[in-house]
Amino acid sequence: MLHEIGTSSALLGFFGGMGMQEMAIIGVIAILLFGKNLPGVAKTFGKYYGDFKRGLSDIQSEFHNATREVEDSSSSGYSSKSSPAQFDDYDDFEEASAPKFEPPPQSSTPEKSELT
């Protein structure tokens, strides 16, 4: 029903969990708080909200461009004829260079402790 009126999905995302009663209560509180200044406050809020959305969009686009550059630079390291190595093809296991631990040999007669 709201999509038929033509509201944007961003506005629906912002007010997604609010019903008509909640919005009416917020409207009444806004009228009580701001009175005659309400149109100016709404205009200022709209301006700051637009600036915030533009800034967020800029940050998202810079992030996507940076990840795209990283993906392009990592994929340019491979030639077009060879495919990147699969996880099954790569084995990074190395044998231990330290000597293996061997327990001391067991003596045939157990020693008694000197505590008794």
Order of alpha helices (4+ residues) and beta strands (2+ residues): alpha-alpha-alpha-alpha
